[in-house]
């Protein structure tokens, strides 16, 4: 078993690298209208894996011996092979290409993403906006050691954006998801009073509904926005924990109340899957500027795993030592996070990444409520008008000078 634990270390490193980079790549290579959907779909598929694992665990709980742990490990090889076979065909991020001087390749990727000609005015406008943001961020970059200092020259609000992105991951974990995910069978056995077999079966059924509603979130992410889904999700989680706390307290005198609480464990996962599952992975990749995007995503990912570790460590002790009162902690935390999200988190849905950069260059206030351009899920009119004006200028210039080339999108493989 010690060899098994040592072999998990490379898997943990690989998973850390993947979770820190995949959302960044998706964010930078997707159209604004698809950006949120693709990252949320990725997390939905992640829950699909969690669902499969729970059903495998339930099935193998009837078997003993080495196959009970060797088969789940072996099945993971299938997905690793798929990744190795497909990653070489993926294009590089156009923003990464531009920031490293590969302008021609970046324009090709931009044209492919939008399915337009290389010389289309819209593609050239996007190119100009990205180049401007890169140059501005480079000229106003803040060093890591200067982030925690009071720096009046930080006109891009680097630290604020970094904290907002990483905090979504901390909020996600302290809303109690890994009590439910890692320890649900234990909770159902010890707190609710179910048998081992029934607890594992219900955990697998719960994982299935969790997966379904995680995928439903794909249809909601742009309509409700990041703020809207976090608030909706957090409200559902708070309600679920509140009722679970009450029912588990009553279950100390009558077991029937513990059985009734099972429905709210299911409801918690439904609420979490609709918003707080995916948005904390998406938000850091949108809110941070290009030079800080990968770093910001890495800080957010590290925040997720360190808070995950802390919660996994304290949960068995909390359940054992204080019983139903342990659930009061998570009820209160879910309630506290709602006003934090409402007052401090600007909306990023339906905006280009350059729109968000422009917003922070305007020196915005810390509290965002009261400005519909900041809280609305729709793209602000001022950004649409600015983009239209630039596209029209480009179109007029192309009309006067004639087309530079008749090139169209060509496949660019990294």
C-alpha positions as CSV (number, residue, x, y, z in Angstrom):
1,X,0.0,0.0,0.0
2,X,2.9,2.3,0.7
3,X,4.1,1.8,-3.0
4,X,0.5,2.7,-4.1
5,X,0.6,6.0,-2.1
6,X,4.0,6.9,-3.5
7,X,2.7,6.3,-7.0
8,X,-0.1,8.7,-6.4
9,X,2.4,11.6,-6.3
10,X,3.0,11.8,-10.1
11,X,-0.7,11.6,-10.6
12,X,-1.2,14.5,-8.2
13,X,1.4,16.6,-10.0
14,X,-0.2,15.8,-13.4
15,X,-3.6,16.7,-12.1
16,X,-2.4,19.9,-10.7
17,X,-0.8,21.0,-14.0
18,X,-3.9,20.0,-15.9
19,X,-6.3,21.9,-13.7
20,X,-4.1,25.0,-13.7
21,X,-3.7,25.2,-17.5
22,X,-6.7,23.6,-19.2
23,X,-9.2,26.3,-18.2
24,X,-6.7,29.0,-19.3
25,X,-6.3,27.4,-22.7
26,X,-10.1,27.1,-23.1
27,X,-10.7,30.7,-22.1
28,X,-8.1,32.1,-24.5
29,X,-9.1,30.0,-27.5
30,X,-12.9,30.3,-27.4
31,X,-15.3,32.9,-28.6
32,X,-16.8,35.0,-25.8
33,X,-20.2,33.4,-26.2
34,X,-18.7,29.9,-25.9
35,X,-16.0,30.5,-23.3
36,X,-18.1,29.9,-20.2
37,X,-19.9,27.0,-21.7
38,X,-16.8,25.1,-22.6
39,X,-15.2,25.5,-19.2
40,X,-18.4,24.5,-17.4
41,X,-18.7,21.5,-19.7
42,X,-15.2,20.5,-18.8
43,X,-16.2,20.5,-15.1
44,X,-19.4,18.7,-16.0
45,X,-17.3,15.9,-17.6
46,X,-15.1,15.9,-14.5
47,X,-18.2,15.1,-12.4
48,X,-19.0,12.5,-15.0
49,X,-15.8,10.8,-14.0
50,X,-16.7,11.2,-10.4
51,X,-20.1,9.5,-11.2
52,X,-18.4,6.6,-13.0
53,X,-16.0,6.1,-10.0
54,X,-18.9,6.0,-7.5
55,X,-20.7,3.3,-9.5
56,X,-17.4,1.3,-9.8
57,X,-16.9,1.6,-6.1
58,X,-20.4,0.4,-5.4
59,X,-20.0,-2.5,-7.8
60,X,-16.6,-3.5,-6.4
61,X,-17.7,-3.1,-2.8
62,X,-19.2,-6.6,-3.3
63,X,-15.8,-8.0,-4.3
64,X,-12.6,-8.3,-2.3
65,X,-9.0,-8.8,-3.2
66,X,-6.6,-6.8,-5.4
67,X,-9.1,-6.3,-8.2
68,X,-11.1,-3.9,-6.0
69,X,-8.3,-1.3,-6.3
70,X,-6.4,-2.5,-9.4
71,X,-9.3,-2.3,-11.8
72,X,-10.2,1.4,-11.0
73,X,-6.5,2.3,-11.5
74,X,-6.3,0.5,-14.8
75,X,-9.4,2.1,-16.2
76,X,-7.8,5.5,-15.9
77,X,-5.3,4.5,-18.6
78,X,-8.1,4.8,-21.3
79,X,-8.5,8.6,-20.7
80,X,-4.7,9.1,-20.5
81,X,-4.4,7.5,-24.0
82,X,-7.1,9.7,-25.4
83,X,-5.4,12.8,-24.1
84,X,-2.0,11.8,-25.5
85,X,-3.7,11.2,-28.9
86,X,-5.5,14.5,-29.1
87,X,-3.4,17.2,-27.4
88,X,-0.9,17.5,-30.3
89,X,-3.7,18.6,-32.6
90,X,-4.8,21.5,-30.5
91,X,-3.9,25.0,-31.6
92,X,-1.9,27.3,-29.3
93,X,-3.7,30.2,-27.6
94,X,-3.6,33.3,-29.9
95,X,-2.9,35.5,-26.9
96,X,0.1,33.4,-25.9
97,X,1.3,33.5,-29.5
98,X,1.0,37.3,-29.7
99,X,2.7,37.8,-26.4
100,X,5.7,35.8,-27.7
101,X,5.9,37.5,-31.1
102,X,4.2,34.9,-33.3
103,X,1.8,37.4,-34.9
104,X,1.1,35.5,-38.1
105,X,0.3,32.3,-36.3
106,X,-1.9,34.2,-33.9
107,X,-4.0,35.8,-36.7
108,X,-4.5,32.3,-38.2
109,X,-5.8,30.9,-34.9
110,X,-8.1,34.0,-34.4
111,X,-9.5,33.5,-37.9
112,X,-10.1,29.8,-37.3
113,X,-11.8,30.5,-34.0
114,X,-14.2,33.0,-35.7
115,X,-14.4,31.1,-39.0
116,X,-13.4,34.3,-40.9
117,X,-10.8,35.4,-43.5
118,X,-7.4,36.5,-42.2
119,X,-8.0,40.0,-43.4
120,X,-11.5,40.4,-42.1
121,X,-11.9,43.7,-40.2
122,X,-13.3,42.0,-37.2
123,X,-10.2,39.7,-36.9
124,X,-7.9,42.7,-37.4
125,X,-9.8,44.6,-34.7
126,X,-9.4,41.7,-32.3
127,X,-5.7,41.5,-33.1
128,X,-5.3,45.2,-32.4
129,X,-7.1,45.0,-29.1
130,X,-5.1,42.0,-27.9
131,X,-1.9,43.6,-28.9
132,X,-2.8,46.8,-27.1
133,X,-3.7,44.9,-23.9
134,X,-0.4,43.0,-24.0
135,X,1.6,46.2,-24.5
136,X,-0.3,48.0,-21.7
137,X,0.0,45.2,-19.2
138,X,3.7,44.8,-20.1
139,X,4.3,48.5,-19.5
140,X,2.4,48.5,-16.2
141,X,3.4,45.1,-14.9
142,X,3.8,44.6,-11.2
143,X,6.4,42.2,-9.8
144,X,5.4,39.4,-7.4
145,X,7.1,41.0,-4.5
146,X,5.4,44.3,-5.1
147,X,1.9,42.8,-5.1
148,X,1.4,43.0,-1.4
149,X,2.8,46.6,-1.2
150,X,0.7,49.6,-1.6
151,X,1.5,50.5,-5.2
152,X,-0.3,53.5,-6.6
153,X,1.2,52.8,-10.1
154,X,-0.7,49.5,-10.4
155,X,-3.2,50.8,-12.9
156,X,-4.4,47.3,-13.9
157,X,-5.5,46.3,-10.3
158,X,-3.3,43.1,-10.5
159,X,-3.6,42.2,-6.8
160,X,-7.4,42.8,-6.7
161,X,-7.9,40.5,-9.7
162,X,-5.6,37.9,-8.3
163,X,-7.4,37.8,-5.0
164,X,-10.9,37.8,-6.6
165,X,-9.9,34.8,-8.8
166,X,-8.3,32.8,-6.0
167,X,-11.0,33.6,-3.5
168,X,-13.6,31.9,-5.7
169,X,-11.7,28.6,-5.1
170,X,-11.5,29.2,-1.4
171,X,-15.2,30.0,-1.2
172,X,-16.0,26.8,-3.2
173,X,-14.1,24.6,-0.7
174,X,-15.4,26.4,2.4
175,X,-19.0,25.9,1.1
176,X,-18.5,22.3,2.0
177,X,-18.4,20.4,-1.3
178,X,-15.7,17.9,-0.2
179,X,-17.5,17.0,3.0
180,X,-20.2,15.8,0.6
181,X,-18.0,14.3,-2.1
182,X,-15.3,12.6,-0.1
183,X,-17.3,11.6,3.0
184,X,-20.9,11.2,1.9
185,X,-20.9,7.4,2.5
186,X,-19.4,8.0,6.0
187,X,-21.9,10.7,6.7
188,X,-24.8,8.6,5.6
189,X,-23.6,5.7,7.7
190,X,-22.6,7.6,10.9
191,X,-24.9,10.6,10.9
192,X,-28.0,9.3,9.1
193,X,-27.8,5.7,10.2
194,X,-27.9,3.9,6.8
195,X,-26.2,0.6,6.1
196,X,-22.9,0.5,4.2
197,X,-24.5,-0.9,1.1
198,X,-27.4,1.6,1.0
199,X,-25.0,4.5,1.7
200,X,-22.8,3.5,-1.3
201,X,-25.8,3.0,-3.5
202,X,-27.3,6.4,-2.6
203,X,-23.8,8.1,-3.1
204,X,-23.7,6.6,-6.6
205,X,-27.3,7.8,-7.3
206,X,-26.4,11.2,-6.0
207,X,-23.3,11.4,-8.2
208,X,-25.6,10.7,-11.2
209,X,-27.9,13.6,-10.5
210,X,-24.9,15.7,-9.7
211,X,-23.5,15.0,-13.1
212,X,-26.8,15.7,-14.9
213,X,-27.2,19.2,-13.2
214,X,-23.6,20.0,-13.8
215,X,-24.2,19.6,-17.5
216,X,-27.4,21.7,-17.3
217,X,-25.3,24.5,-16.0
218,X,-23.8,24.8,-19.6
219,X,-27.1,26.2,-20.8
220,X,-27.3,28.7,-17.9
221,X,-23.8,30.1,-17.6
222,X,-24.1,32.9,-20.2
223,X,-27.8,33.7,-19.5
224,X,-27.4,34.1,-15.7
225,X,-23.7,35.1,-15.7
226,X,-21.0,34.2,-13.3
227,X,-22.3,36.3,-10.4
228,X,-25.9,35.1,-11.0
229,X,-24.9,31.4,-10.9
230,X,-22.7,31.8,-7.9
231,X,-25.5,33.5,-6.0
232,X,-28.1,31.0,-7.1
233,X,-25.8,28.1,-6.3
234,X,-24.7,29.5,-2.9
235,X,-28.4,30.2,-1.9
236,X,-29.3,26.6,-2.7
237,X,-26.3,25.3,-0.7
238,X,-27.1,27.5,2.3
239,X,-30.7,26.3,2.3
240,X,-29.6,22.6,2.0
241,X,-27.1,22.9,4.9
242,X,-29.7,24.7,7.1
243,X,-32.3,21.9,6.7
244,X,-29.6,19.2,7.0
245,X,-28.4,20.8,10.3
246,X,-32.0,20.9,11.7
247,X,-32.8,17.4,10.6
248,X,-29.6,15.8,11.9
249,X,-30.2,17.6,15.2
250,X,-33.7,16.1,15.4
251,X,-32.3,12.7,14.3
252,X,-30.5,12.5,17.7
253,X,-33.9,11.6,19.1
254,X,-35.7,10.1,16.1
255,X,-33.9,8.4,13.2
256,X,-36.6,9.2,10.8
257,X,-35.4,12.8,10.5
258,X,-31.9,11.6,9.5
259,X,-33.5,9.6,6.7
260,X,-35.4,12.7,5.6
261,X,-32.1,14.7,5.4
262,X,-30.9,12.5,2.5
263,X,-33.1,14.5,0.0
264,X,-31.2,17.7,1.0
265,X,-27.8,16.0,0.4
266,X,-29.0,15.5,-3.1
267,X,-30.3,19.1,-3.3
268,X,-27.0,20.4,-2.1
269,X,-25.2,18.7,-5.0
270,X,-27.8,19.9,-7.5
271,X,-27.2,23.5,-6.3
272,X,-23.5,23.2,-6.3
273,X,-23.4,21.6,-9.8
274,X,-25.4,24.5,-11.2
275,X,-22.8,27.2,-10.3
276,X,-20.1,26.7,-7.7
277,X,-18.7,23.6,-9.4
278,X,-17.5,25.3,-12.6
279,X,-17.5,29.1,-12.0
280,X,-14.5,29.1,-9.6
281,X,-12.4,27.4,-12.3
282,X,-13.6,29.8,-15.0
283,X,-13.5,33.1,-13.1
284,X,-9.7,33.2,-12.4
285,X,-9.0,32.7,-16.1
286,X,-11.3,35.6,-17.1
287,X,-10.6,38.2,-14.3
288,X,-6.8,38.1,-14.6
289,X,-4.9,40.0,-17.3
290,X,-2.9,38.1,-19.9
291,X,0.5,38.3,-18.2
292,X,-1.1,37.1,-14.9
293,X,-3.6,34.7,-16.4
294,X,-1.6,31.5,-16.0
295,X,-0.1,32.7,-12.7
296,X,-3.5,33.7,-11.5
297,X,-5.0,30.3,-12.5
298,X,-2.1,28.6,-10.8
299,X,-2.6,30.5,-7.5
300,X,-6.4,29.8,-7.7
301,X,-5.7,26.1,-8.3
302,X,-3.2,26.0,-5.4
303,X,-5.8,27.7,-3.2
304,X,-8.4,25.1,-4.2
305,X,-6.1,22.1,-3.3
306,X,-4.7,23.5,0.0
307,X,-8.2,24.4,1.3
308,X,-9.4,21.0,0.0
309,X,-6.7,19.3,2.1
310,X,-7.6,21.3,5.2
311,X,-11.3,20.4,4.9
312,X,-10.6,16.7,4.2
313,X,-8.5,16.6,7.4
314,X,-10.9,18.3,9.8
315,X,-14.2,16.7,8.6
316,X,-13.8,13.3,10.3
317,X,-12.7,14.9,13.5
318,X,-15.6,17.4,13.4
319,X,-18.2,14.8,12.8
320,X,-16.9,12.6,15.5
321,X,-16.3,15.3,18.2
322,X,-19.3,17.6,17.8
323,X,-21.8,15.6,15.8
324,X,-24.7,17.5,14.3
325,X,-23.2,20.9,15.5
326,X,-20.5,20.4,12.9
327,X,-23.0,21.2,10.2
328,X,-23.7,24.6,11.7
329,X,-20.3,25.8,10.6
330,X,-21.0,25.1,6.9
331,X,-24.5,26.7,7.2
332,X,-23.0,29.9,8.5
333,X,-20.1,29.9,6.0
334,X,-22.5,29.6,3.0
335,X,-24.6,32.5,4.4
336,X,-21.5,34.7,4.8
337,X,-20.2,34.1,1.3
338,X,-23.4,35.4,-0.4
339,X,-23.0,39.1,0.4
340,X,-19.3,38.8,-0.4
341,X,-20.1,37.6,-3.9
342,X,-22.9,40.2,-4.3
343,X,-20.8,43.2,-3.3
344,X,-17.3,42.5,-4.6
345,X,-17.5,40.3,-7.7
346,X,-17.9,42.0,-11.1
347,X,-19.6,40.1,-14.0
348,X,-17.4,38.6,-16.7
349,X,-20.0,36.9,-18.8
350,X,-20.4,37.9,-22.5
351,X,-17.3,40.2,-22.4
352,X,-14.1,39.7,-24.3
353,X,-11.0,39.3,-22.2
354,X,-10.0,42.7,-23.5
355,X,-13.3,44.2,-22.2
356,X,-12.3,43.1,-18.7
357,X,-8.8,44.6,-19.1
358,X,-10.4,47.9,-20.2
359,X,-12.7,47.8,-17.2
360,X,-9.8,47.5,-14.7
361,X,-7.8,50.3,-16.5
362,X,-10.7,52.6,-15.6
363,X,-9.8,52.4,-11.9
364,X,-13.1,50.9,-10.8
365,X,-14.3,51.0,-7.1
366,X,-14.0,47.8,-5.0
367,X,-17.7,47.5,-4.5
368,X,-19.5,46.7,-7.8
369,X,-23.2,47.0,-7.0
370,X,-24.9,50.0,-8.4
371,X,-23.3,49.9,-11.8
372,X,-25.4,47.7,-14.2
373,X,-22.5,47.7,-16.7
374,X,-20.5,45.7,-14.1
375,X,-23.2,43.4,-12.7
376,X,-25.3,42.7,-15.9
377,X,-24.8,39.4,-17.7
378,X,-25.2,41.2,-21.0
379,X,-22.2,42.8,-22.6
380,X,-22.2,46.5,-21.9
381,X,-23.2,48.7,-24.8
382,X,-20.1,50.9,-24.5
383,X,-17.9,47.9,-25.4
384,X,-20.1,46.9,-28.3
385,X,-20.1,50.4,-29.7
386,X,-16.3,50.7,-29.3
387,X,-15.8,47.4,-31.1
388,X,-18.2,48.4,-33.9
389,X,-16.4,51.7,-34.5
390,X,-13.0,49.9,-34.7
391,X,-14.4,47.3,-37.1
392,X,-15.9,50.0,-39.3
393,X,-12.6,51.9,-39.4
394,X,-10.9,48.7,-40.4
395,X,-13.5,48.0,-43.1
396,X,-13.1,51.5,-44.5
397,X,-9.4,51.3,-44.6
398,X,-9.5,47.9,-46.3
399,X,-11.9,49.3,-48.9
400,X,-9.6,52.3,-49.7
401,X,-6.4,50.3,-49.9
402,X,-7.8,47.0,-51.3
403,X,-7.5,43.6,-49.8
404,X,-4.0,42.6,-48.5
405,X,-4.6,39.0,-49.4
406,X,-7.4,36.5,-50.1
407,X,-6.2,34.2,-47.3
408,X,-8.7,32.3,-45.3
409,X,-8.5,30.4,-42.1
410,X,-5.8,27.7,-42.3
411,X,-5.2,25.0,-39.8
412,X,-2.6,25.9,-37.3
413,X,-1.2,23.0,-35.2
414,X,1.2,23.7,-32.4
